[in-house]
Amino acid sequence: QVQLVESGGGLVQPGGSLRLSCAASGSIWSIYVGWFRQAPGKQRERVAIITAGGSTNYADSVKGRFTISRDNTKNTVYLQMNSLKPEDTAVYFCNTLPTSDTWGQGTQVTVSS
């Protein structure tokens, strides 16, 4: 299965923006990719998915604020996060769909004043 590495997290104030990247070790032309997040003590939540054909789906909590996209030439999936809220604070992961049983380190997103 393709290996994915997340990057782009950081500290941002409420209302700010971040762009996360999910870099793949190989071609992503034919796979679905999802962004997930997990806060300490909470279950992992699926945030957004993008199909091989480019169709997207979002959790209700992020609709209208987050955008998932893919650049197959660069073997990278992105998550543009706008209008960030404190409740968006979590470690963000990407994975294939269906998910691999191996998860990366993720990238920390902290939304705070």
Backbone hydrogen bonds, N-H to C=O, Kabsch-Sander energy under -0.5 kcal/mol:
donor,donor_aa,acceptor,acceptor_aa,energy
5,V,23,A,-2.0
7,S,21,S,-1.9
10,G,108,Q,-0.7
12,V,110,T,-2.7
15,G,84,L,-3.2
16,G,13,Q,-2.3
18,L,81,M,-2.1
20,L,79,L,-2.7
21,S,7,S,-2.6
22,C,77,V,-2.3
23,A,5,V,-2.6
24,A,75,N,-2.9
25,S,3,Q,-2.1
31,I,28,I,-1.1
32,Y,97,L,-0.6
33,V,50,I,-2.3
34,G,95,N,-3.1
35,W,48,A,-2.8
36,F,93,F,-3.3
37,R,45,E,-2.4
38,Q,91,V,-2.0
42,K,39,A,-2.3
45,E,37,R,-3.0
47,V,35,W,-2.8
47,V,45,E,-0.5
48,A,35,W,-1.6
49,I,57,N,-2.2
50,I,33,V,-2.4
51,T,55,S,-2.6
54,G,51,T,-1.4
57,N,49,I,-1.6
59,A,47,V,-2.6
62,V,59,A,-1.8
63,K,59,A,-1.0
65,R,62,V,-2.3
66,F,62,V,-2.2
67,T,80,Q,-2.4
69,S,78,Y,-1.8
71,D,76,T,-3.0
74,K,71,D,-0.7
75,N,71,D,-0.6
75,N,72,N,-0.5
76,T,71,D,-1.9
77,V,22,C,-2.3
78,Y,69,S,-2.7
79,L,20,L,-2.1
80,Q,67,T,-2.9
81,M,18,L,-3.3
81,M,79,L,-0.6
82,N,65,R,-2.0
82,N,80,Q,-0.6
83,S,15,G,-0.6
84,L,16,G,-2.3
88,D,85,K,-2.3
89,T,86,P,-1.9
90,A,109,V,-1.8
91,V,38,Q,-2.4
92,Y,90,A,-0.5
92,Y,107,T,-2.7
93,F,36,F,-2.6
95,N,34,G,-2.0
97,L,32,Y,-1.5
103,W,101,D,-0.6
107,T,92,Y,-2.1
109,V,90,A,-2.7
110,T,10,G,-2.6
112,S,12,V,-2.0
112,S,110,T,-0.6
